[in-house]
Amino acid sequence: MALDALPESQDYFQRIALNGGTISSASMKAADDFARALFDANLWWKILDMGLFAGDQLAAAMVKLKYTSGAGVLVNNNFVAADYVERGTSGGLGGDGSTKSLRTGLVQSAVGATGHIAFYLREDFSPGFYECMAGVSAGGDDYLLFQADTSIQVRFGQTQLANRTDLTRGFWCGGREADGTLCLYKNGILQQVNVNPVTPAGTTQDFHVFAKNGNGTPVNHVDRRGGFYCIGQALTPTDQASLYNAVQTFQQALNRAA
């Protein structure tokens, strides 16, 4: 264990061991450097749930770097060891588009009426599908980051939508800002804004990753590889750029940058 790591990183490494996983010294350093970058940018407090998909095996990849509710380990629905590679051009966790998803335990009501959803997409999507990178739908409200045919979209509530006709790999992040606008970012750069503020009703259902939690049932599964996710409070444009830089540096350290 890296004795000079942040306490938050030390806790992450310990939970990997408790979950039956291992993580290399190089990956420990990359994870700790990432956590330090979040603290330096005042972002650590704005992220409520976050997974790095790092470590030597699937058991390690299921451990979250940060969590505020639920467990510190993702609930694995049908991923197997062959779906995960930590490093290299095939690095990340690969979905199958039909059965595989992760349950976070973070309920949407803990995020509130504003917030963000982010996912590091390691492979381009193909048009013609509906695949949810992370999200939850219940009671008529959607809290989603997803592919819808030829575009990437973010929803936060019943009518708010921002989308971009672009299915390429990269760091996608969207959500509802403090002023009620809905913003979609790719690689830290604003892609689209919806300026029609509609207050979401909220739900006590939890977010899923690699699929949507459709009122208790995972649906709209992703069939591509992912390298990171996070969910949390609303982010400013400066936050978006800082978060992308930190995430991209981490992906580069694992030789799996999109």
SULMO-V290603 format. One record per pair of residues at least 24 apart in sequence whose C-alpha atoms are under 10 Angstrom apart, sorted by the first residue. I is the first residue (numbers start at 1). J is the second residue. D is the distance in whole Angstrom. If there is no record, write none. Layout:
# SULMO-V290603
i | j | d
I | J | D
I | J | D
This chain:
# SULMO-V290603
i | j | d
1 | 25 | 7
1 | 28 | 8
1 | 29 | 10
2 | 26 | 10
2 | 28 | 7
2 | 29 | 8
2 | 32 | 9
4 | 29 | 10
4 | 32 | 9
5 | 29 | 8
5 | 31 | 9
5 | 32 | 6
5 | 33 | 9
5 | 35 | 9
5 | 36 | 9
6 | 32 | 7
6 | 33 | 9
6 | 35 | 8
6 | 36 | 8
7 | 32 | 10
8 | 32 | 8
8 | 35 | 8
8 | 36 | 10
8 | 65 | 8
8 | 66 | 8
9 | 33 | 9
9 | 34 | 9
9 | 35 | 7
9 | 36 | 9
9 | 65 | 7
9 | 66 | 9
10 | 65 | 10
11 | 65 | 8
11 | 66 | 9
11 | 72 | 10
12 | 60 | 10
12 | 63 | 7
12 | 64 | 7
12 | 65 | 6
12 | 66 | 8
12 | 72 | 9
13 | 55 | 9
13 | 60 | 9
13 | 63 | 9
13 | 64 | 10
13 | 65 | 9
14 | 63 | 10
15 | 60 | 9
15 | 63 | 7
15 | 64 | 9
15 | 65 | 9
15 | 72 | 8
15 | 73 | 8
16 | 54 | 10
16 | 55 | 8
16 | 56 | 10
16 | 59 | 7
16 | 60 | 5
16 | 61 | 8
16 | 62 | 8
16 | 63 | 6
16 | 64 | 9
16 | 65 | 10
16 | 72 | 10
16 | 73 | 9
17 | 59 | 9
17 | 60 | 8
17 | 63 | 10
18 | 59 | 10
18 | 60 | 9
18 | 63 | 10
19 | 58 | 10
19 | 59 | 6
19 | 60 | 7
19 | 61 | 10
19 | 62 | 9
19 | 63 | 8
19 | 72 | 10
19 | 73 | 8
20 | 57 | 9
20 | 58 | 10
20 | 59 | 6
20 | 60 | 7
21 | 55 | 7
21 | 56 | 7
21 | 57 | 6
21 | 58 | 8
21 | 59 | 5
21 | 60 | 4
21 | 61 | 8
21 | 62 | 9
21 | 63 | 9
22 | 54 | 10
22 | 55 | 6
22 | 56 | 6
22 | 57 | 7
22 | 58 | 10
22 | 59 | 8
22 | 60 | 6
22 | 61 | 9
23 | 54 | 7
23 | 55 | 4
23 | 56 | 5
23 | 57 | 8
23 | 60 | 7
23 | 61 | 9
23 | 86 | 10
24 | 54 | 9
24 | 55 | 7
24 | 56 | 7
25 | 55 | 10
26 | 55 | 10
26 | 253 | 8
26 | 254 | 9
27 | 54 | 7
27 | 55 | 7
27 | 56 | 9
27 | 86 | 9
27 | 87 | 10
27 | 250 | 9
27 | 253 | 8
27 | 254 | 7
28 | 54 | 9
28 | 55 | 8
29 | 250 | 10
29 | 253 | 9
30 | 54 | 10
30 | 249 | 8
30 | 250 | 6
30 | 251 | 9
30 | 252 | 9
30 | 253 | 6
30 | 254 | 8
31 | 55 | 10
31 | 65 | 8
31 | 247 | 10
31 | 250 | 7
31 | 251 | 10
31 | 253 | 9
31 | 254 | 10
32 | 65 | 10
32 | 250 | 10
33 | 246 | 9
33 | 249 | 9
33 | 250 | 8
33 | 253 | 10
34 | 243 | 10
34 | 245 | 10
34 | 246 | 6
34 | 247 | 7
34 | 248 | 10
34 | 249 | 8
34 | 250 | 6
34 | 251 | 10
34 | 253 | 10
35 | 65 | 9
35 | 66 | 10
35 | 246 | 9
35 | 247 | 10
35 | 250 | 10
36 | 246 | 9
37 | 242 | 8
37 | 243 | 8
37 | 245 | 9
37 | 246 | 6
37 | 247 | 9
37 | 249 | 10
37 | 250 | 10
38 | 239 | 10
38 | 242 | 8
38 | 243 | 7
38 | 245 | 10
38 | 246 | 7
38 | 247 | 9
40 | 242 | 9
41 | 238 | 9
41 | 239 | 7
41 | 241 | 10
41 | 242 | 7
41 | 243 | 8
41 | 246 | 9
42 | 239 | 8
42 | 242 | 9
42 | 243 | 10
43 | 232 | 10
43 | 233 | 10
43 | 235 | 9
43 | 239 | 7
43 | 240 | 10
43 | 242 | 8
43 | 243 | 7
44 | 232 | 10
44 | 243 | 10
45 | 232 | 9
45 | 233 | 9
46 | 111 | 10
46 | 115 | 9
46 | 116 | 9
46 | 231 | 9
46 | 232 | 6
46 | 233 | 5
46 | 234 | 7
46 | 235 | 8
46 | 239 | 10
47 | 111 | 10
47 | 115 | 9
47 | 116 | 9
47 | 117 | 10
47 | 230 | 7
47 | 231 | 6
47 | 232 | 4
47 | 233 | 6
47 | 234 | 9
47 | 235 | 9
48 | 106 | 8
48 | 110 | 9
48 | 111 | 8
48 | 115 | 10
48 | 116 | 10
48 | 230 | 8
48 | 231 | 6
48 | 232 | 5
48 | 233 | 7
49 | 104 | 8
49 | 105 | 9
49 | 106 | 7
49 | 111 | 10
49 | 117 | 10
49 | 207 | 10
49 | 229 | 8
49 | 230 | 6
49 | 231 | 5
49 | 232 | 7
50 | 74 | 10
50 | 104 | 9
50 | 118 | 9
50 | 119 | 10
50 | 228 | 8
50 | 229 | 6
50 | 230 | 4
50 | 231 | 7
50 | 232 | 9
51 | 104 | 9
51 | 119 | 10
51 | 209 | 10
51 | 227 | 9
51 | 228 | 6
51 | 229 | 6
51 | 230 | 7
51 | 231 | 10
52 | 86 | 10
52 | 92 | 9
52 | 120 | 10
52 | 226 | 10
52 | 227 | 7
52 | 228 | 5
52 | 229 | 7
52 | 230 | 9
52 | 247 | 9
52 | 250 | 9
52 | 251 | 9
53 | 84 | 8
53 | 85 | 9
53 | 86 | 7
53 | 91 | 9
53 | 92 | 6
53 | 93 | 7
53 | 226 | 8
53 | 227 | 6
53 | 228 | 6
53 | 229 | 9
54 | 84 | 9
54 | 85 | 9
54 | 86 | 6
54 | 87 | 9
54 | 91 | 9
54 | 92 | 8
54 | 93 | 9
54 | 227 | 8
54 | 228 | 9
54 | 251 | 10
54 | 254 | 9
55 | 84 | 10
55 | 85 | 9
55 | 86 | 6
55 | 87 | 9
56 | 84 | 9
56 | 85 | 8
56 | 86 | 7
56 | 87 | 9
57 | 81 | 7
57 | 82 | 9
57 | 84 | 7
57 | 85 | 8
57 | 86 | 8
58 | 82 | 9
58 | 83 | 8
58 | 84 | 6
58 | 85 | 8
58 | 86 | 9
58 | 93 | 9
59 | 84 | 10
60 | 86 | 10
61 | 85 | 9
61 | 86 | 8
61 | 92 | 9
61 | 93 | 8
61 | 227 | 10
62 | 93 | 10
62 | 102 | 9
64 | 104 | 9
64 | 229 | 10
64 | 230 | 10
65 | 230 | 10
66 | 230 | 9
67 | 104 | 9
67 | 105 | 9
67 | 106 | 8
67 | 230 | 10
67 | 231 | 10
68 | 105 | 9
68 | 106 | 8
68 | 110 | 9
68 | 232 | 10
69 | 104 | 9
69 | 105 | 7
69 | 106 | 6
69 | 107 | 8
69 | 110 | 8
70 | 103 | 10
70 | 104 | 7
70 | 105 | 5
70 | 106 | 6
70 | 107 | 9
70 | 206 | 9
71 | 103 | 10
71 | 104 | 8
71 | 105 | 7
71 | 106 | 9
72 | 104 | 9
72 | 105 | 9
73 | 102 | 10
73 | 103 | 9
73 | 104 | 8
73 | 105 | 9
74 | 101 | 10
74 | 102 | 6
74 | 103 | 6
74 | 104 | 5
74 | 105 | 8
74 | 208 | 9
74 | 209 | 9
75 | 101 | 9
75 | 102 | 6
75 | 103 | 5
75 | 104 | 7
75 | 105 | 8
75 | 208 | 9
76 | 100 | 8
76 | 101 | 7
76 | 102 | 5
76 | 103 | 7
76 | 104 | 9
77 | 101 | 5
77 | 102 | 6
77 | 103 | 8
77 | 218 | 9
78 | 102 | 9
83 | 225 | 9
84 | 225 | 9
84 | 226 | 10
84 | 227 | 10
85 | 225 | 10
85 | 227 | 10
85 | 256 | 10
86 | 227 | 9
86 | 254 | 7
86 | 255 | 9
86 | 256 | 8
87 | 227 | 10
87 | 251 | 9
87 | 252 | 10
87 | 253 | 9
87 | 254 | 5
87 | 255 | 6
87 | 256 | 6
87 | 257 | 10
88 | 251 | 10
88 | 252 | 9
88 | 253 | 10
88 | 254 | 7
88 | 255 | 5
88 | 256 | 5
88 | 257 | 9
89 | 122 | 9
89 | 254 | 10
89 | 255 | 7
89 | 256 | 5
89 | 257 | 8
89 | 258 | 9
90 | 122 | 8
90 | 123 | 9
90 | 225 | 8
90 | 255 | 9
90 | 256 | 7
91 | 122 | 8
91 | 225 | 8
91 | 226 | 8
91 | 227 | 7
91 | 251 | 9
91 | 254 | 8
91 | 255 | 8
91 | 256 | 5
91 | 257 | 9
91 | 258 | 10
92 | 120 | 9
92 | 121 | 9
92 | 122 | 7
92 | 224 | 10
92 | 225 | 6
92 | 226 | 5
92 | 227 | 5
92 | 228 | 8
92 | 251 | 9
92 | 254 | 10
92 | 256 | 8
92 | 257 | 10
93 | 122 | 9
93 | 210 | 9
93 | 224 | 8
93 | 225 | 5
93 | 226 | 5
93 | 227 | 6
93 | 228 | 9
94 | 122 | 9
94 | 123 | 10
94 | 210 | 9
94 | 222 | 8
94 | 223 | 7
94 | 224 | 6
94 | 225 | 4
94 | 226 | 6
94 | 227 | 9
95 | 133 | 10
95 | 209 | 10
95 | 210 | 7
95 | 211 | 9
95 | 221 | 7
95 | 222 | 6
95 | 223 | 5
95 | 224 | 5
95 | 225 | 6
95 | 226 | 8
96 | 210 | 9
96 | 221 | 7
96 | 222 | 6
96 | 223 | 4
96 | 224 | 7
96 | 225 | 9
97 | 129 | 10
97 | 130 | 10
97 | 131 | 8
97 | 132 | 10
97 | 210 | 8
97 | 211 | 8
97 | 219 | 9
97 | 220 | 7
97 | 221 | 4
97 | 222 | 5
97 | 223 | 4
97 | 224 | 8
98 | 131 | 10
98 | 210 | 10
98 | 211 | 9
98 | 218 | 9
98 | 219 | 8
98 | 220 | 7
98 | 221 | 5
98 | 222 | 8
98 | 223 | 8
99 | 210 | 10
99 | 211 | 9
99 | 218 | 8
99 | 219 | 8
99 | 220 | 9
99 | 221 | 7
99 | 222 | 9
99 | 223 | 10
100 | 209 | 9
100 | 210 | 7
100 | 211 | 8
100 | 218 | 9
100 | 219 | 10
100 | 221 | 7
100 | 222 | 8
100 | 223 | 9
101 | 133 | 10
101 | 134 | 9
101 | 208 | 7
101 | 209 | 6
101 | 210 | 5
101 | 211 | 6
101 | 212 | 9
101 | 213 | 9
101 | 218 | 7
101 | 219 | 9
101 | 220 | 10
101 | 221 | 7
101 | 222 | 8
102 | 134 | 9
102 | 207 | 9
102 | 208 | 6
102 | 209 | 5
102 | 210 | 6
102 | 211 | 8
102 | 212 | 10
102 | 213 | 10
102 | 218 | 9
103 | 134 | 10
103 | 206 | 7
103 | 207 | 7
103 | 208 | 5
103 | 209 | 6
103 | 210 | 9
103 | 211 | 9
103 | 212 | 10
103 | 213 | 8
103 | 218 | 9
104 | 134 | 10
104 | 206 | 7
104 | 207 | 6
104 | 208 | 6
104 | 209 | 7
104 | 231 | 10
105 | 205 | 8
105 | 206 | 5
105 | 207 | 7
105 | 208 | 8
106 | 204 | 9
106 | 205 | 8
106 | 206 | 5
106 | 207 | 6
106 | 208 | 9
106 | 231 | 9
106 | 232 | 10
107 | 136 | 9
107 | 202 | 9
107 | 203 | 7
107 | 204 | 5
107 | 205 | 5
107 | 206 | 4
107 | 207 | 6
107 | 208 | 10
108 | 135 | 9
108 | 136 | 8
108 | 137 | 9
108 | 138 | 10
108 | 143 | 8
108 | 202 | 6
108 | 203 | 6
108 | 204 | 6
108 | 205 | 6
108 | 206 | 6
108 | 207 | 7
108 | 231 | 10
108 | 232 | 9
109 | 201 | 9
109 | 202 | 5
109 | 203 | 5
109 | 204 | 6
109 | 205 | 8
109 | 206 | 9
110 | 202 | 9
110 | 203 | 9
110 | 204 | 8
110 | 206 | 9
110 | 232 | 9
110 | 233 | 9
111 | 202 | 9
111 | 203 | 10
111 | 231 | 8
111 | 232 | 6
111 | 233 | 6
111 | 234 | 9
112 | 176 | 10
112 | 199 | 10
112 | 200 | 8
112 | 201 | 9
112 | 202 | 7
112 | 203 | 9
112 | 232 | 9
112 | 233 | 8
112 | 234 | 10
113 | 143 | 10
113 | 156 | 8
113 | 157 | 8
113 | 175 | 10
113 | 176 | 8
113 | 177 | 9
113 | 178 | 9
113 | 180 | 9
113 | 198 | 9
113 | 199 | 6
113 | 200 | 6
113 | 201 | 8
113 | 202 | 7
113 | 233 | 9
113 | 234 | 9
114 | 156 | 8
114 | 157 | 10
114 | 175 | 7
114 | 176 | 5
114 | 177 | 6
114 | 178 | 6
114 | 179 | 9
114 | 180 | 7
114 | 181 | 9
114 | 182 | 9
114 | 199 | 9
114 | 200 | 8
114 | 232 | 9
114 | 233 | 6
114 | 234 | 6
114 | 235 | 9
115 | 143 | 9
115 | 156 | 8
115 | 174 | 8
115 | 175 | 5
115 | 176 | 5
115 | 177 | 7
115 | 178 | 8
115 | 182 | 10
115 | 231 | 8
115 | 232 | 5
115 | 233 | 4
115 | 234 | 4
115 | 235 | 7
116 | 143 | 9
116 | 144 | 9
116 | 145 | 9
116 | 154 | 9
116 | 156 | 9
116 | 173 | 7
116 | 174 | 5
116 | 175 | 4
116 | 176 | 7
116 | 177 | 8
116 | 182 | 10
116 | 183 | 9
116 | 184 | 9
116 | 230 | 8
116 | 231 | 6
116 | 232 | 5
116 | 233 | 6
116 | 234 | 5
116 | 235 | 7
116 | 240 | 10
117 | 143 | 8
117 | 144 | 7
117 | 145 | 6
117 | 154 | 8
117 | 155 | 10
117 | 156 | 10
117 | 172 | 8
117 | 173 | 6
117 | 174 | 6
117 | 175 | 6
117 | 176 | 9
117 | 184 | 10
117 | 207 | 10
117 | 229 | 8
117 | 230 | 6
117 | 231 | 5
117 | 232 | 7
117 | 233 | 9
117 | 234 | 9
118 | 144 | 10
118 | 145 | 7
118 | 154 | 10
118 | 171 | 7
118 | 172 | 6
118 | 173 | 4
118 | 174 | 6
118 | 175 | 9
118 | 184 | 10
118 | 185 | 9
118 | 186 | 10
118 | 209 | 10
118 | 228 | 8
118 | 229 | 5
118 | 230 | 5
118 | 231 | 6
118 | 232 | 9
118 | 243 | 10
118 | 244 | 10
119 | 145 | 8
119 | 146 | 10
119 | 170 | 8
119 | 171 | 6
119 | 172 | 6
119 | 173 | 6
119 | 174 | 9
119 | 186 | 10
119 | 209 | 9
119 | 210 | 9
119 | 226 | 7
119 | 227 | 8
119 | 228 | 6
119 | 229 | 4
119 | 230 | 7
119 | 231 | 9
120 | 169 | 8
120 | 170 | 6
120 | 171 | 4
120 | 172 | 6
120 | 173 | 9
120 | 186 | 10
120 | 187 | 9
120 | 225 | 9
120 | 226 | 6
120 | 227 | 5
120 | 228 | 5
120 | 229 | 6
120 | 230 | 9
120 | 244 | 9
120 | 247 | 8
120 | 248 | 9
120 | 251 | 9
120 | 257 | 9
120 | 258 | 8
121 | 167 | 10
121 | 168 | 8
121 | 169 | 5
121 | 170 | 5
121 | 171 | 6
121 | 172 | 7
121 | 224 | 8
121 | 225 | 6
121 | 226 | 5
121 | 227 | 7
121 | 228 | 8
121 | 229 | 9
121 | 257 | 10
121 | 258 | 7
122 | 168 | 9
122 | 169 | 5
122 | 170 | 7
122 | 171 | 9
122 | 224 | 7
122 | 225 | 5
122 | 226 | 5
122 | 227 | 6
122 | 228 | 9
122 | 251 | 10
122 | 256 | 8
122 | 257 | 8
122 | 258 | 5
123 | 167 | 9
123 | 168 | 7
123 | 169 | 5
123 | 170 | 8
123 | 223 | 9
123 | 224 | 6
123 | 225 | 6
123 | 226 | 8
123 | 227 | 10
123 | 258 | 8
124 | 166 | 9
124 | 167 | 6
124 | 168 | 4
124 | 169 | 5
124 | 170 | 8
124 | 224 | 8
124 | 225 | 9
124 | 258 | 10
125 | 149 | 9
125 | 150 | 9
125 | 151 | 9
125 | 152 | 9
125 | 166 | 9
125 | 167 | 5
125 | 168 | 6
125 | 169 | 8
125 | 222 | 9
125 | 223 | 8
125 | 224 | 7
125 | 225 | 10
126 | 150 | 8
126 | 151 | 10
126 | 167 | 7
126 | 168 | 9
126 | 223 | 10
126 | 224 | 10
127 | 151 | 8
127 | 166 | 10
127 | 167 | 8
129 | 220 | 9
129 | 221 | 10
129 | 222 | 9
129 | 223 | 10
130 | 211 | 10
130 | 219 | 10
130 | 220 | 6
130 | 221 | 8
130 | 222 | 8
131 | 210 | 8
131 | 211 | 7
131 | 212 | 8
131 | 219 | 8
131 | 220 | 5
131 | 221 | 5
131 | 222 | 5
131 | 223 | 8
131 | 224 | 9
132 | 208 | 9
132 | 209 | 8
132 | 210 | 6
132 | 211 | 5
132 | 212 | 5
132 | 213 | 9
132 | 218 | 10
132 | 219 | 8
132 | 220 | 6
132 | 221 | 6
132 | 222 | 6
132 | 223 | 10
133 | 172 | 9
133 | 208 | 8
133 | 209 | 6
133 | 210 | 5
133 | 211 | 6
133 | 212 | 7
133 | 220 | 9
133 | 221 | 8
133 | 222 | 6
133 | 223 | 10
133 | 224 | 9
133 | 226 | 9
133 | 229 | 9
134 | 207 | 7
134 | 208 | 6
134 | 209 | 4
134 | 210 | 6
134 | 211 | 6
134 | 212 | 6
134 | 213 | 8
134 | 220 | 10
134 | 221 | 9
134 | 222 | 9
134 | 229 | 8
134 | 230 | 9
134 | 231 | 9
135 | 205 | 10
135 | 206 | 8
135 | 207 | 5
135 | 208 | 6
135 | 209 | 7
135 | 210 | 9
135 | 211 | 7
135 | 212 | 5
135 | 213 | 6
135 | 214 | 9
135 | 218 | 10
135 | 231 | 9
136 | 203 | 9
136 | 204 | 10
136 | 205 | 7
136 | 206 | 7
136 | 207 | 5
136 | 208 | 7
136 | 209 | 9
136 | 211 | 9
136 | 212 | 5
136 | 213 | 4
136 | 214 | 6
136 | 215 | 7
136 | 216 | 9
136 | 217 | 10
136 | 218 | 9
136 | 219 | 10
137 | 202 | 9
137 | 203 | 8
137 | 205 | 8
137 | 206 | 9
137 | 207 | 9
137 | 212 | 7
137 | 213 | 6
137 | 214 | 5
137 | 215 | 6
137 | 216 | 9
137 | 217 | 10
138 | 201 | 10
138 | 202 | 8
138 | 203 | 6
138 | 204 | 9
138 | 205 | 7
138 | 206 | 10
138 | 213 | 8
138 | 214 | 6
138 | 215 | 5
138 | 216 | 8
139 | 201 | 8
139 | 202 | 8
139 | 203 | 7
139 | 205 | 10
139 | 214 | 10
139 | 215 | 8
140 | 200 | 10
140 | 201 | 9
140 | 202 | 10
140 | 203 | 10
140 | 215 | 10
141 | 200 | 7
141 | 201 | 7
141 | 202 | 7
141 | 203 | 8
142 | 200 | 9
142 | 201 | 10
142 | 202 | 9
142 | 203 | 9
142 | 212 | 9
142 | 213 | 10
142 | 214 | 9
143 | 174 | 10
143 | 175 | 8
143 | 176 | 10
143 | 200 | 9
143 | 202 | 9
143 | 203 | 9
143 | 207 | 8
143 | 212 | 9
143 | 213 | 10
144 | 174 | 9
144 | 175 | 9
144 | 207 | 9
144 | 208 | 10
144 | 209 | 10
144 | 211 | 10
144 | 212 | 7
144 | 213 | 9
145 | 172 | 8
145 | 173 | 8
145 | 174 | 7
145 | 175 | 8
145 | 184 | 9
145 | 209 | 10
145 | 211 | 10
145 | 212 | 9
146 | 172 | 10
146 | 210 | 9
146 | 211 | 9
146 | 212 | 9
146 | 220 | 9
146 | 221 | 10
146 | 222 | 9
147 | 220 | 9
147 | 222 | 9
152 | 184 | 9
152 | 186 | 10
153 | 183 | 10
153 | 184 | 7
153 | 192 | 10
154 | 182 | 8
154 | 183 | 8
154 | 184 | 6
154 | 185 | 10
154 | 192 | 10
155 | 182 | 8
155 | 183 | 9
155 | 184 | 9
156 | 180 | 10
156 | 181 | 10
156 | 182 | 7
156 | 183 | 10
156 | 197 | 10
156 | 198 | 9
156 | 199 | 9
156 | 200 | 7
156 | 201 | 10
156 | 202 | 9
157 | 182 | 10
157 | 197 | 10
157 | 198 | 7
157 | 199 | 7
157 | 200 | 4
157 | 201 | 7
157 | 202 | 8
158 | 198 | 8
158 | 199 | 9
158 | 200 | 7
158 | 201 | 8
159 | 196 | 9
159 | 197 | 9
159 | 198 | 7
159 | 199 | 10
159 | 200 | 9
160 | 193 | 10
160 | 194 | 7
160 | 195 | 9
160 | 196 | 7
160 | 197 | 7
160 | 198 | 7
160 | 199 | 9
160 | 200 | 9
161 | 192 | 9
161 | 193 | 9
161 | 194 | 6
161 | 195 | 10
161 | 196 | 9
162 | 191 | 9
162 | 192 | 6
162 | 193 | 6
162 | 194 | 6
162 | 195 | 9
163 | 191 | 8
163 | 192 | 6
163 | 193 | 8
163 | 194 | 9
164 | 191 | 6
164 | 192 | 7
164 | 193 | 10
165 | 191 | 10
166 | 191 | 10
168 | 258 | 9
169 | 224 | 10
169 | 225 | 10
169 | 226 | 9
169 | 257 | 10
169 | 258 | 6
170 | 226 | 10
170 | 227 | 10
170 | 244 | 10
170 | 248 | 9
170 | 257 | 8
170 | 258 | 6
171 | 226 | 10
171 | 227 | 9
171 | 228 | 9
171 | 229 | 9
171 | 243 | 10
171 | 244 | 7
171 | 245 | 10
171 | 247 | 8
171 | 248 | 8
171 | 257 | 10
171 | 258 | 8
172 | 229 | 9
172 | 244 | 9
173 | 229 | 9
173 | 230 | 9
173 | 231 | 9
173 | 235 | 10
173 | 240 | 8
173 | 243 | 10
173 | 244 | 9
174 | 231 | 10
174 | 234 | 9
174 | 235 | 9
174 | 240 | 9
175 | 231 | 9
175 | 232 | 9
175 | 233 | 9
175 | 234 | 7
175 | 235 | 8
176 | 200 | 10
176 | 233 | 9
176 | 234 | 6
176 | 235 | 9
177 | 233 | 9
177 | 234 | 5
177 | 235 | 7
177 | 236 | 7
177 | 237 | 10
178 | 233 | 9
178 | 234 | 6
178 | 235 | 8
178 | 236 | 9
179 | 234 | 10
180 | 234 | 10
183 | 235 | 10
183 | 236 | 10
183 | 237 | 10
185 | 237 | 9
185 | 240 | 8
185 | 241 | 9
185 | 244 | 10
186 | 240 | 9
186 | 241 | 10
186 | 244 | 9
187 | 240 | 8
187 | 241 | 7
187 | 242 | 10
187 | 243 | 9
187 | 244 | 6
187 | 245 | 8
187 | 247 | 9
187 | 248 | 8
188 | 237 | 8
188 | 238 | 9
188 | 239 | 8
188 | 240 | 5
188 | 241 | 4
188 | 242 | 7
188 | 243 | 7
188 | 244 | 5
188 | 245 | 8
189 | 237 | 8
189 | 238 | 10
189 | 240 | 8
189 | 241 | 7
189 | 244 | 9
190 | 237 | 8
190 | 240 | 9
190 | 241 | 9
207 | 231 | 9
226 | 258 | 10
227 | 251 | 7
227 | 254 | 10
227 | 256 | 8
227 | 257 | 9
227 | 258 | 9
